[in-house]
Amino acid sequence: MSLPRTPSQTVGPFFTIGLCRRPENELDPKGTMLAGVLYDGNGDAVRDGVIELWDAESRRFGRCGTDAAGTFTFRIRPDADALDGHVFARGLLKHQRFRIPVRELARDDDGGTVFDIRLQGDGATTFYET
């Protein structure tokens, strides 16, 4: 006997198809690069997720779908303190809210930063109630 599938086993992958029809990942077109990878609980890259970022100080919004390697990229203000974000991904019945402490992240030679998002497990990103 097999059990019926639960909603969390059948949701998606449709986020990138429905939400990422055009590039919207430039909160500041002349800003610095913020990149990262979205990982699931097993440490595998989520290739059909969507990340949304909000810059409250400049009142700007951006959205980026993850690629085949789970990577997302944004162009942000170089002097941003923090960004609020949401993750939409398969298996999530409700988006997850997080915060990126941009000022605390290490910068590369070009001034860009890296922020990986882990949905579960060791080093999981802290998520907040929405």
Order of alpha helices (4+ residues) and beta strands (2+ residues): alpha-alpha-beta-beta-beta-beta-beta-beta-beta-beta
